[in-house]
Amino acid sequence: MEQKFNCSSVDFNADLILNDGNLDVKLSGRLDTINATTLLALYREIADKNSLTKISVDCDGTEYVASAGLRVMLMMFKAVGKENFSIKNINENVREIMEVTGFDNIFDI
């Protein structure tokens, strides 16, 4: 059964869809420290109540990711492992942030 979740602010939106242990996360806008805290709370709520087997993060429209946002992605990554975690549609700004912080060595981007 598909379940839909959302967290948003003036400059950020996250749509999360859970279906049979697969969590699809669509991010857009600025994943700054404040928005990352909100996203983390929602992710923890979902993860605490469900057995997650695969997580896919779609960054289409994501303009910026702060270190707190990278931390949320890392927590998702660790929850399901490298084989079951993916990030797609990363623009050059977000790619550069991941390269500078070394996250490009963790995530397949």
N, CA, C and O atoms as CSV, one atom per row, in Angstrom:
chain,resi,resn,atom,element,x,y,z
A,1,MET,N,N,0.827,-1.175,0.000
A,1,MET,CA,C,0.000,0.000,0.000
A,1,MET,C,C,0.883,1.255,0.000
A,1,MET,O,O,1.779,1.387,0.834
A,2,GLU,N,N,0.635,2.141,-0.906
A,2,GLU,CA,C,1.416,3.361,-1.048
A,2,GLU,C,C,0.991,4.397,-0.001
A,2,GLU,O,O,-0.194,4.650,0.217
A,3,GLN,N,N,2.012,4.983,0.637
A,3,GLN,CA,C,1.767,6.045,1.608
A,3,GLN,C,C,2.552,7.277,1.166
A,3,GLN,O,O,3.698,7.160,0.732
A,4,LYS,N,N,1.943,8.452,1.272
A,4,LYS,CA,C,2.590,9.689,0.852
A,4,LYS,C,C,2.814,10.598,2.055
A,4,LYS,O,O,1.967,10.710,2.942
A,5,PHE,N,N,3.982,11.244,2.060
A,5,PHE,CA,C,4.366,12.158,3.122
A,5,PHE,C,C,4.945,13.408,2.479
A,5,PHE,O,O,5.432,13.368,1.349
A,6,ASN,N,N,4.890,14.529,3.211
A,6,ASN,CA,C,5.430,15.774,2.679
A,6,ASN,C,C,5.939,16.650,3.804
A,6,ASN,O,O,5.365,16.692,4.892
A,7,CYS,N,N,7.025,17.346,3.522
A,7,CYS,CA,C,7.448,18.446,4.385
A,7,CYS,C,C,7.887,19.570,3.458
A,7,CYS,O,O,8.531,19.337,2.434
A,8,SER,N,N,7.530,20.780,3.830
A,8,SER,CA,C,7.851,21.898,2.960
A,8,SER,C,C,7.975,23.182,3.750
A,8,SER,O,O,7.499,23.293,4.880
A,9,SER,N,N,8.626,24.147,3.127
A,9,SER,CA,C,8.738,25.495,3.671
A,9,SER,C,C,8.663,26.441,2.480
A,9,SER,O,O,8.352,26.022,1.365
A,10,VAL,N,N,8.944,27.691,2.716
A,10,VAL,CA,C,8.888,28.686,1.649
A,10,VAL,C,C,9.839,28.336,0.505
A,10,VAL,O,O,9.509,28.537,-0.664
A,11,ASP,N,N,11.038,27.806,0.849
A,11,ASP,CA,C,12.057,27.569,-0.179
A,11,ASP,C,C,12.469,26.111,-0.325
A,11,ASP,O,O,13.525,25.826,-0.891
A,12,PHE,N,N,11.644,25.167,0.181
A,12,PHE,CA,C,12.008,23.754,0.129
A,12,PHE,C,C,10.753,22.891,0.078
A,12,PHE,O,O,9.723,23.229,0.662
A,13,ASN,N,N,10.861,21.773,-0.631
A,13,ASN,CA,C,9.781,20.789,-0.652
A,13,ASN,C,C,10.370,19.388,-0.726
A,13,ASN,O,O,11.324,19.134,-1.461
A,14,ALA,N,N,9.784,18.494,0.044
A,14,ALA,CA,C,10.158,17.080,-0.007
A,14,ALA,C,C,8.887,16.250,-0.057
A,14,ALA,O,O,8.049,16.324,0.842
A,15,ASP,N,N,8.752,15.466,-1.106
A,15,ASP,CA,C,7.663,14.504,-1.232
A,15,ASP,C,C,8.261,13.120,-1.056
A,15,ASP,O,O,9.196,12.746,-1.765
A,16,LEU,N,N,7.731,12.372,-0.125
A,16,LEU,CA,C,8.215,11.031,0.148
A,16,LEU,C,C,7.079,10.051,-0.098
A,16,LEU,O,O,5.962,10.246,0.381
A,17,ILE,N,N,7.372,9.000,-0.846
A,17,ILE,CA,C,6.380,7.970,-1.134
A,17,ILE,C,C,6.959,6.634,-0.683
A,17,ILE,O,O,8.040,6.232,-1.113
A,18,LEU,N,N,6.226,5.962,0.183
A,18,LEU,CA,C,6.616,4.659,0.694
A,18,LEU,C,C,5.718,3.600,0.083
A,18,LEU,O,O,4.492,3.692,0.156
A,19,ASN,N,N,6.338,2.591,-0.521
A,19,ASN,CA,C,5.581,1.522,-1.151
A,19,ASN,C,C,6.337,0.212,-0.963
A,19,ASN,O,O,7.388,0.010,-1.571
A,20,ASP,N,N,5.812,-0.678,-0.128
A,20,ASP,CA,C,6.412,-1.989,0.128
A,20,ASP,C,C,7.884,-1.902,0.516
A,20,ASP,O,O,8.704,-2.650,-0.017
A,21,GLY,N,N,8.228,-1.013,1.425
A,21,GLY,CA,C,9.599,-0.885,1.910
A,21,GLY,C,C,10.498,-0.015,1.065
A,21,GLY,O,O,11.626,0.282,1.458
A,22,ASN,N,N,10.007,0.400,-0.099
A,22,ASN,CA,C,10.779,1.295,-0.966
A,22,ASN,C,C,10.357,2.732,-0.686
A,22,ASN,O,O,9.175,3.066,-0.762
A,23,LEU,N,N,11.325,3.575,-0.363
A,23,LEU,CA,C,11.051,4.972,-0.079
A,23,LEU,C,C,11.628,5.833,-1.195
A,23,LEU,O,O,12.841,5.871,-1.400
A,24,ASP,N,N,10.754,6.520,-1.908
A,24,ASP,CA,C,11.163,7.463,-2.944
A,24,ASP,C,C,11.063,8.869,-2.371
A,24,ASP,O,O,10.011,9.286,-1.886
A,25,VAL,N,N,12.176,9.591,-2.436
A,25,VAL,CA,C,12.260,10.930,-1.866
A,25,VAL,C,C,12.530,11.906,-3.003
A,25,VAL,O,O,13.538,11.783,-3.698
A,26,LYS,N,N,11.649,12.863,-3.196
A,26,LYS,CA,C,11.835,13.888,-4.231
A,26,LYS,C,C,12.046,15.222,-3.538
A,26,LYS,O,O,11.165,15.727,-2.844
A,27,LEU,N,N,13.236,15.784,-3.741
A,27,LEU,CA,C,13.616,17.040,-3.104
A,27,LEU,C,C,13.649,18.168,-4.114
A,27,LEU,O,O,14.008,17.960,-5.273
A,28,SER,N,N,13.274,19.360,-3.680
A,28,SER,CA,C,13.437,20.548,-4.521
A,28,SER,C,C,13.624,21.757,-3.616
A,28,SER,O,O,13.130,21.796,-2.489
A,29,GLY,N,N,14.347,22.741,-4.135
A,29,GLY,CA,C,14.608,23.950,-3.369
A,29,GLY,C,C,15.905,23.858,-2.594
A,29,GLY,O,O,16.863,23.223,-3.037
A,30,ARG,N,N,15.932,24.499,-1.423
A,30,ARG,CA,C,17.142,24.587,-0.607
A,30,ARG,C,C,17.042,23.671,0.614
A,30,ARG,O,O,16.222,23.891,1.505
A,31,LEU,N,N,17.888,22.645,0.638
A,31,LEU,CA,C,17.946,21.739,1.788
A,31,LEU,C,C,18.975,22.303,2.766
A,31,LEU,O,O,20.082,21.783,2.899
A,32,ASP,N,N,18.580,23.380,3.446
A,32,ASP,CA,C,19.469,24.038,4.400
A,32,ASP,C,C,19.310,23.372,5.770
A,32,ASP,O,O,18.607,22.370,5.900
A,33,THR,N,N,19.960,23.926,6.776
A,33,THR,CA,C,19.960,23.315,8.099
A,33,THR,C,C,18.563,23.186,8.682
A,33,THR,O,O,18.224,22.142,9.239
A,34,ILE,N,N,17.758,24.210,8.569
A,34,ILE,CA,C,16.401,24.175,9.122
A,34,ILE,C,C,15.547,23.148,8.384
A,34,ILE,O,O,14.851,22.350,9.011
A,35,ASN,N,N,15.599,23.168,7.051
A,35,ASN,CA,C,14.802,22.214,6.270
A,35,ASN,C,C,15.290,20.785,6.464
A,35,ASN,O,O,14.490,19.850,6.442
A,36,ALA,N,N,16.593,20.609,6.653
A,36,ALA,CA,C,17.140,19.266,6.887
A,36,ALA,C,C,16.618,18.702,8.202
A,36,ALA,O,O,16.342,17.506,8.294
A,37,THR,N,N,16.480,19.542,9.211
A,37,THR,CA,C,15.946,19.099,10.503
A,37,THR,C,C,14.521,18.590,10.347
A,37,THR,O,O,14.155,17.567,10.927
A,38,THR,N,N,13.724,19.294,9.570
A,38,THR,CA,C,12.341,18.882,9.317
A,38,THR,C,C,12.302,17.575,8.527
A,38,THR,O,O,11.529,16.671,8.845
A,39,LEU,N,N,13.142,17.485,7.496
A,39,LEU,CA,C,13.209,16.258,6.691
A,39,LEU,C,C,13.665,15.077,7.543
A,39,LEU,O,O,13.116,13.981,7.428
A,40,LEU,N,N,14.656,15.292,8.387
A,40,LEU,CA,C,15.151,14.221,9.252
A,40,LEU,C,C,14.052,13.717,10.181
A,40,LEU,O,O,13.903,12.509,10.363
A,41,ALA,N,N,13.292,14.617,10.762
A,41,ALA,CA,C,12.202,14.211,11.654
A,41,ALA,C,C,11.174,13.360,10.912
A,41,ALA,O,O,10.702,12.352,11.437
A,42,LEU,N,N,10.830,13.766,9.694
A,42,LEU,CA,C,9.874,13.003,8.900
A,42,LEU,C,C,10.453,11.644,8.517
A,42,LEU,O,O,9.766,10.626,8.606
A,43,TYR,N,N,11.718,11.625,8.090
A,43,TYR,CA,C,12.368,10.360,7.734
A,43,TYR,C,C,12.387,9.412,8.938
A,43,TYR,O,O,12.057,8.234,8.798
A,44,ARG,N,N,12.764,9.906,10.099
A,44,ARG,CA,C,12.814,9.057,11.304
A,44,ARG,C,C,11.439,8.503,11.648
A,44,ARG,O,O,11.312,7.346,12.048
A,45,GLU,N,N,10.418,9.326,11.491
A,45,GLU,CA,C,9.051,8.868,11.753
A,45,GLU,C,C,8.687,7.706,10.827
A,45,GLU,O,O,8.097,6.716,11.259
A,46,ILE,N,N,9.045,7.841,9.560
A,46,ILE,CA,C,8.761,6.778,8.585
A,46,ILE,C,C,9.595,5.540,8.889
A,46,ILE,O,O,9.072,4.425,8.901
A,47,ALA,N,N,10.892,5.731,9.135
A,47,ALA,CA,C,11.797,4.604,9.373
A,47,ALA,C,C,11.460,3.853,10.662
A,47,ALA,O,O,11.609,2.633,10.731
A,48,ASP,N,N,11.008,4.582,11.676
A,48,ASP,CA,C,10.653,3.933,12.952
A,48,ASP,C,C,9.432,3.043,12.829
A,48,ASP,O,O,9.296,2.076,13.578
A,49,LYS,N,N,8.541,3.351,11.901
A,49,LYS,CA,C,7.288,2.612,11.773
A,49,LYS,C,C,7.291,1.593,10.635
A,49,LYS,O,O,6.343,0.820,10.493
A,50,ASN,N,N,8.369,1.586,9.809
A,50,ASN,CA,C,8.389,0.737,8.619
A,50,ASN,C,C,9.758,0.109,8.438
A,50,ASN,O,O,10.764,0.655,8.890
A,51,SER,N,N,9.795,-1.022,7.785
A,51,SER,CA,C,11.048,-1.661,7.422
A,51,SER,C,C,11.428,-1.191,6.023
A,51,SER,O,O,10.802,-1.583,5.038
A,52,LEU,N,N,12.455,-0.351,5.942
A,52,LEU,CA,C,12.870,0.188,4.648
A,52,LEU,C,C,13.900,-0.730,4.005
A,52,LEU,O,O,14.870,-1.137,4.644
A,53,THR,N,N,13.680,-1.053,2.731
A,53,THR,CA,C,14.600,-1.927,2.015
A,53,THR,C,C,15.370,-1.190,0.920
A,53,THR,O,O,16.468,-1.601,0.544
A,54,LYS,N,N,14.796,-0.108,0.414
A,54,LYS,CA,C,15.422,0.642,-0.666
A,54,LYS,C,C,15.017,2.107,-0.544
A,54,LYS,O,O,13.868,2.428,-0.242
A,55,ILE,N,N,16.001,2.999,-0.789
A,55,ILE,CA,C,15.720,4.437,-0.763
A,55,ILE,C,C,16.301,5.071,-2.019
A,55,ILE,O,O,17.463,4.851,-2.362
A,56,SER,N,N,15.480,5.857,-2.695
A,56,SER,CA,C,15.903,6.593,-3.884
A,56,SER,C,C,15.626,8.074,-3.653
A,56,SER,O,O,14.504,8.462,-3.329
A,57,VAL,N,N,16.666,8.900,-3.825
A,57,VAL,CA,C,16.538,10.340,-3.623
A,57,VAL,C,C,16.670,11.033,-4.973
A,57,VAL,O,O,17.687,10.896,-5.653
A,58,ASP,N,N,15.652,11.765,-5.351
A,58,ASP,CA,C,15.634,12.518,-6.604
A,58,ASP,C,C,15.862,13.992,-6.266
A,58,ASP,O,O,15.032,14.618,-5.607
A,59,CYS,N,N,16.984,14.537,-6.718
A,59,CYS,CA,C,17.360,15.916,-6.396
A,59,CYS,C,C,16.999,16.900,-7.499
A,59,CYS,O,O,17.503,18.023,-7.514
A,60,ASP,N,N,16.136,16.494,-8.419
A,60,ASP,CA,C,15.735,17.392,-9.495
A,60,ASP,C,C,15.096,18.645,-8.896
A,60,ASP,O,O,14.092,18.551,-8.189
A,61,GLY,N,N,15.660,19.792,-9.168
A,61,GLY,CA,C,15.136,21.039,-8.625
A,61,GLY,C,C,15.764,21.444,-7.312
A,61,GLY,O,O,15.421,22.489,-6.760
A,62,THR,N,N,16.688,20.628,-6.794
A,62,THR,CA,C,17.377,20.975,-5.556
A,62,THR,C,C,18.492,21.956,-5.880
A,62,THR,O,O,19.390,21.652,-6.665
A,63,GLU,N,N,18.430,23.125,-5.276
A,63,GLU,CA,C,19.377,24.192,-5.571
A,63,GLU,C,C,20.604,24.167,-4.673
A,63,GLU,O,O,21.686,24.583,-5.086
A,64,TYR,N,N,20.441,23.677,-3.440
A,64,TYR,CA,C,21.502,23.757,-2.439
A,64,TYR,C,C,21.292,22.667,-1.407
A,64,TYR,O,O,20.157,22.341,-1.058
A,65,VAL,N,N,22.401,22.098,-0.913
A,65,VAL,CA,C,22.338,21.127,0.175
A,65,VAL,C,C,23.388,21.507,1.211
A,65,VAL,O,O,24.581,21.531,0.910
A,66,ALA,N,N,22.948,21.801,2.422
A,66,ALA,CA,C,23.853,22.111,3.527
A,66,ALA,C,C,24.401,20.805,4.111
A,66,ALA,O,O,23.923,19.719,3.783
A,67,SER,N,N,25.392,20.925,4.966
A,67,SER,CA,C,25.972,19.737,5.587
A,67,SER,C,C,24.919,18.945,6.366
A,67,SER,O,O,24.987,17.717,6.427
A,68,ALA,N,N,23.957,19.635,6.954
A,68,ALA,CA,C,22.879,18.935,7.664
A,68,ALA,C,C,22.029,18.106,6.697
A,68,ALA,O,O,21.544,17.035,7.060
A,69,GLY,N,N,21.851,18.594,5.479
A,69,GLY,CA,C,21.129,17.836,4.461
A,69,GLY,C,C,21.911,16.613,4.015
A,69,GLY,O,O,21.340,15.545,3.797
A,70,LEU,N,N,23.225,16.774,3.881
A,70,LEU,CA,C,24.079,15.632,3.539
A,70,LEU,C,C,24.017,14.573,4.637
A,70,LEU,O,O,24.044,13.375,4.356
A,71,ARG,N,N,23.933,15.021,5.880
A,71,ARG,CA,C,23.833,14.094,7.007
A,71,ARG,C,C,22.557,13.270,6.913
A,71,ARG,O,O,22.581,12.067,7.173
A,72,VAL,N,N,21.445,13.896,6.545
A,72,VAL,CA,C,20.182,13.164,6.398
A,72,VAL,C,C,20.330,12.102,5.308
A,72,VAL,O,O,19.899,10.962,5.481
A,73,MET,N,N,20.942,12.484,4.184
A,73,MET,CA,C,21.153,11.518,3.100
A,73,MET,C,C,22.056,10.379,3.555
A,73,MET,O,O,21.824,9.223,3.200
A,74,LEU,N,N,23.091,10.699,4.343
A,74,LEU,CA,C,23.993,9.670,4.848
A,74,LEU,C,C,23.258,8.708,5.782
A,74,LEU,O,O,23.510,7.504,5.749
A,75,MET,N,N,22.368,9.219,6.598
A,75,MET,CA,C,21.583,8.351,7.475
A,75,MET,C,C,20.695,7.408,6.658
A,75,MET,O,O,20.547,6.234,6.995
A,76,MET,N,N,20.111,7.933,5.586
A,76,MET,CA,C,19.300,7.095,4.699
A,76,MET,C,C,20.173,6.023,4.055
A,76,MET,O,O,19.794,4.853,3.991
A,77,PHE,N,N,21.338,6.433,3.581
A,77,PHE,CA,C,22.300,5.531,2.948
A,77,PHE,C,C,22.671,4.391,3.896
A,77,PHE,O,O,22.641,3.221,3.514
A,78,LYS,N,N,23.016,4.739,5.125
A,78,LYS,CA,C,23.429,3.730,6.107
A,78,LYS,C,C,22.286,2.791,6.472
A,78,LYS,O,O,22.524,1.633,6.814
A,79,ALA,N,N,21.062,3.272,6.405
A,79,ALA,CA,C,19.905,2.446,6.776
A,79,ALA,C,C,19.685,1.283,5.814
A,79,ALA,O,O,19.252,0.207,6.224
A,80,VAL,N,N,19.986,1.502,4.526
A,80,VAL,CA,C,19.694,0.457,3.534
A,80,VAL,C,C,20.939,-0.073,2.819
A,80,VAL,O,O,20.860,-1.094,2.136
A,81,GLY,N,N,22.071,0.590,2.961
A,81,GLY,CA,C,23.302,0.136,2.324
A,81,GLY,C,C,23.462,0.653,0.905
A,81,GLY,O,O,22.506,1.089,0.264
A,82,LYS,N,N,24.694,0.591,0.437
A,82,LYS,CA,C,25.057,1.153,-0.873
A,82,LYS,C,C,24.252,0.559,-2.016
A,82,LYS,O,O,23.859,1.281,-2.932
A,83,GLU,N,N,24.001,-0.742,-1.979
A,83,GLU,CA,C,23.295,-1.416,-3.074
A,83,GLU,C,C,21.832,-0.996,-3.171
A,83,GLU,O,O,21.215,-1.117,-4.229
A,84,ASN,N,N,21.290,-0.511,-2.080
A,84,ASN,CA,C,19.864,-0.193,-2.032
A,84,ASN,C,C,19.583,1.295,-1.869
A,84,ASN,O,O,18.474,1.683,-1.501
A,85,PHE,N,N,20.586,2.132,-2.143
A,85,PHE,CA,C,20.439,3.581,-2.027
A,85,PHE,C,C,20.880,4.232,-3.324
A,85,PHE,O,O,21.918,3.880,-3.884
A,86,SER,N,N,20.089,5.182,-3.798
A,86,SER,CA,C,20.486,5.890,-5.015
A,86,SER,C,C,20.109,7.358,-4.927
A,86,SER,O,O,19.126,7.736,-4.289
A,87,ILE,N,N,20.927,8.177,-5.592
A,87,ILE,CA,C,20.649,9.608,-5.748
A,87,ILE,C,C,20.683,9.886,-7.237
A,87,ILE,O,O,21.576,9.415,-7.942
A,88,LYS,N,N,19.707,10.653,-7.719
A,88,LYS,CA,C,19.677,10.967,-9.143
A,88,LYS,C,C,19.320,12.433,-9.355
A,88,LYS,O,O,18.869,13.122,-8.440
A,89,ASN,N,N,19.533,12.886,-10.575
A,89,ASN,CA,C,19.199,14.247,-11.012
A,89,ASN,C,C,19.873,15.332,-10.171
A,89,ASN,O,O,19.231,16.281,-9.722
A,90,ILE,N,N,21.175,15.169,-9.970
A,90,ILE,CA,C,21.942,16.150,-9.208
A,90,ILE,C,C,22.480,17.206,-10.167
A,90,ILE,O,O,23.120,16.882,-11.168
A,91,ASN,N,N,22.212,18.480,-9.851
A,91,ASN,CA,C,22.729,19.551,-10.695
A,91,ASN,C,C,24.182,19.866,-10.321
A,91,ASN,O,O,24.716,19.297,-9.370
A,92,GLU,N,N,24.803,20.753,-11.054
A,92,GLU,CA,C,26.223,21.053,-10.839
A,92,GLU,C,C,26.496,21.667,-9.476
A,92,GLU,O,O,27.532,21.376,-8.878
A,93,ASN,N,N,25.601,22.507,-8.964
A,93,ASN,CA,C,25.810,23.113,-7.643
A,93,ASN,C,C,25.850,22.047,-6.547
A,93,ASN,O,O,26.741,22.057,-5.697
A,94,VAL,N,N,24.898,21.144,-6.570
A,94,VAL,CA,C,24.835,20.091,-5.557
A,94,VAL,C,C,25.993,19.113,-5.757
A,94,VAL,O,O,26.578,18.643,-4.781
A,95,ARG,N,N,26.326,18.804,-7.004
A,95,ARG,CA,C,27.459,17.921,-7.283
A,95,ARG,C,C,28.750,18.505,-6.703
A,95,ARG,O,O,29.549,17.786,-6.103
A,96,GLU,N,N,28.947,19.811,-6.887
A,96,GLU,CA,C,30.151,20.457,-6.375
A,96,GLU,C,C,30.209,20.373,-4.849
A,96,GLU,O,O,31.272,20.115,-4.285
A,97,ILE,N,N,29.084,20.587,-4.183
A,97,ILE,CA,C,29.028,20.473,-2.721
A,97,ILE,C,C,29.415,19.055,-2.296
A,97,ILE,O,O,30.172,18.875,-1.342
A,98,MET,N,N,28.898,18.056,-3.001
A,98,MET,CA,C,29.213,16.664,-2.662
A,98,MET,C,C,30.678,16.343,-2.924
A,98,MET,O,O,31.292,15.589,-2.169
A,99,GLU,N,N,31.239,16.904,-3.983
A,99,GLU,CA,C,32.654,16.666,-4.286
A,99,GLU,C,C,33.557,17.324,-3.250
A,99,GLU,O,O,34.517,16.705,-2.790
A,100,VAL,N,N,33.267,18.561,-2.878
A,100,VAL,CA,C,34.090,19.291,-1.912
A,100,VAL,C,C,34.056,18.606,-0.543
A,100,VAL,O,O,35.066,18.577,0.161
A,101,THR,N,N,32.915,18.063,-0.171
A,101,THR,CA,C,32.770,17.422,1.139
A,101,THR,C,C,33.173,15.947,1.125
A,101,THR,O,O,33.229,15.317,2.181
A,102,GLY,N,N,33.451,15.394,-0.041
A,102,GLY,CA,C,33.839,13.997,-0.140
A,102,GLY,C,C,32.685,13.022,-0.242
A,102,GLY,O,O,32.900,11.810,-0.279
A,103,PHE,N,N,31.469,13.527,-0.289
A,103,PHE,CA,C,30.308,12.640,-0.377
A,103,PHE,C,C,30.201,11.954,-1.732
A,103,PHE,O,O,29.485,10.962,-1.872
A,104,ASP,N,N,30.903,12.472,-2.723
A,104,ASP,CA,C,30.908,11.789,-4.020
A,104,ASP,C,C,31.632,10.451,-3.930
A,104,ASP,O,O,31.445,9.591,-4.790
A,105,ASN,N,N,32.454,10.263,-2.901
A,105,ASN,CA,C,33.125,8.993,-2.681
A,105,ASN,C,C,32.237,7.999,-1.930
A,105,ASN,O,O,32.530,6.804,-1.889
A,106,ILE,N,N,31.164,8.494,-1.343
A,106,ILE,CA,C,30.227,7.638,-0.617
A,106,ILE,C,C,29.061,7.259,-1.508
A,106,ILE,O,O,28.718,6.084,-1.639
A,107,PHE,N,N,28.453,8.270,-2.120
A,107,PHE,CA,C,27.275,8.067,-2.967
A,107,PHE,C,C,27.697,7.900,-4.416
A,107,PHE,O,O,28.682,8.498,-4.849
A,108,ASP,N,N,26.964,7.096,-5.164
A,108,ASP,CA,C,27.136,7.026,-6.611
A,108,ASP,C,C,26.331,8.173,-7.216
A,108,ASP,O,O,25.105,8.109,-7.304
A,109,ILE,N,N,27.041,9.222,-7.631
A,109,ILE,CA,C,26.344,10.381,-8.194
A,109,ILE,C,C,26.700,10.559,-9.656
A,109,ILE,O,O,26.210,11.485,-10.303
